[in-house]
Amino acid sequence: MAALAGEYHSVVARAAAARADALGLPFLCSSAVLDALTEQPTEWVARLCPAQSHGWQIYADFLLGAGHSRIAVAAQPSVYWASGARILRDYLAPRGGTVIELDMGALAPAAVCDELVRHRATTFLLLTGHPEPAVSIVRAVRRDQRLAELMIGAPAGQPEFAEWAALLGGDGAAIPFLRYLPERLSPLGARVRTALHERLGEAPSFVAFEGYDTVTVLADVLRSHGADRAHIAESWPSVAVEGTRGQIQFSRAPGISVWQWAWAAVQVVDRDPAEPDRFRILHVG
């Protein structure tokens, strides 16, 4: 094996990155955003997607700009969800925001609604797995008339996926989330979008563009440097590849332990309640 490519789940990617570092195997990470992808700085791992702290601070700016300062989060036990809650709390607190954490290990969806009323939250963020318990929580909140004015958010991007819309329909709309796309794709990105749409039978998610860019970067590195692992790892700082979402280059970003593309474009979007298959751009970071 010359290199490893992937993948979309931060907790799994963290384990893979640690093993790749120990083995001296180049690993190009597509979609896993945890800042601490490895415990120590490594030369073997590079990443395309923005770090969680970068994207989630942009999401926090969106919340503040929309007038939300009392923010409840439904959090499941996980290093990823704990990291997200900490980023939001640390960023919002100095700016007048309050983050209230609800333990989804202890609360059923109906009890979550009671807690949201009790805490007078104006925004409720889903830091939970998809489809469950996220789908059940959304249904419960949407059906509770006491919470008619509450905004639901999902910074991790669960509403991006077609399954979300299929399961929730209109209830899954107007739930802002992060995605990593520019307002306008490059000519390459537009061609790839068309090709992926034809192959998938539906519009590609931002994760599809991350995957395509991963293959594009690795193909360029292998053509230029061959299949030697050490040569691949040494090439990360010299990468300059036109991807679907712009020019991809890796550098050492402050506080990030891997070679990082700083940064892919960040948007806050939601599904349009009038047309749930259409996305609305609400904020650009």
Rosetta blueprint (number, residue, H / E / L):
1 M L
2 A L
3 A L
4 L E
5 A E
6 G E
7 E L
8 Y L
9 H L
10 S H
11 V H
12 V H
13 A H
14 R H
15 A H
16 A H
17 A H
18 A H
19 R H
20 A H
21 D H
22 A H
23 L H
24 G L
25 L L
26 P L
27 F E
28 L E
29 C E
30 S L
31 S L
32 A L
33 V L
34 L L
35 D L
36 A L
37 L L
38 T L
39 E L
40 Q L
41 P L
42 T L
43 E L
44 W L
45 V E
46 A E
47 R E
48 L L
49 C L
50 P L
51 A L
52 Q H
53 S H
54 H H
55 G H
56 W H
57 Q H
58 I H
59 Y H
60 A H
61 D H
62 F H
63 L H
64 L H
65 G H
66 A L
67 G L
68 H L
69 S L
70 R E
71 I E
72 A E
73 V E
74 A E
75 A E
76 Q L
77 P L
78 S L
79 V H
80 Y H
81 W H
82 A H
83 S H
84 G H
85 A H
86 R H
87 I H
88 L H
89 R H
90 D H
91 Y H
92 L H
93 A H
94 P H
95 R H
96 G L
97 G L
98 T E
99 V E
100 I E
101 E E
102 L E
103 D E
104 M L
105 G L
106 A L
107 L L
108 A L
109 P H
110 A H
111 A H
112 V H
113 C H
114 D H
115 E H
116 L H
117 V H
118 R H
119 H H
120 R L
121 A L
122 T L
123 T E
124 F E
125 L E
126 L E
127 L E
128 T L
129 G L
130 H L
131 P L
132 E L
133 P L
134 A H
135 V H
136 S H
137 I H
138 V H
139 R H
140 A H
141 V H
142 R H
143 R L
144 D L
145 Q H
146 R H
147 L H
148 A L
149 E L
150 L L
151 M E
152 I E
153 G E
154 A L
155 P L
156 A L
157 G L
158 Q H
159 P H
160 E H
161 F L
162 A H
163 E H
164 W H
165 A H
166 A H
167 L H
168 L H
169 G H
170 G H
171 D H
172 G H
173 A L
174 A L
175 I L
176 P L
177 F E
178 L E
179 R E
180 Y L
181 L L
182 P L
183 E L
184 R L
185 L L
186 S L
187 P H
188 L H
189 G H
190 A H
191 R H
192 V H
193 R H
194 T H
195 A H
196 L H
197 H H
198 E H
199 R H
200 L H
201 G L
202 E L
203 A L
204 P L
205 S L
206 F H
207 V H
208 A H
209 F H
210 E H
211 G H
212 Y H
213 D H
214 T H
215 V H
216 T H
217 V H
218 L H
219 A H
220 D H
221 V H
222 L H
223 R H
224 S H
225 H H
226 G L
227 A L
228 D L
229 R H
230 A H
231 H H
232 I H
233 A H
234 E H
235 S H
236 W H
237 P H
238 S H
239 V L
240 A L
241 V E
242 E E
243 G E
244 T L
245 R L
246 G E
247 Q E
248 I E
249 Q L
250 F L
251 S E
252 R L
253 A L
254 P L
255 G L
256 I L
257 S L
258 V L
259 W E
260 Q E
261 W L
262 A L
263 W L
264 A L
265 A L
266 V L
267 Q E
268 V E
269 V E
270 D E
271 R E
272 D E
273 P L
274 A L
275 E E
276 P E
277 D E
278 R E
279 F E
280 R E
281 I E
282 L E
283 H E
284 V E
285 G L
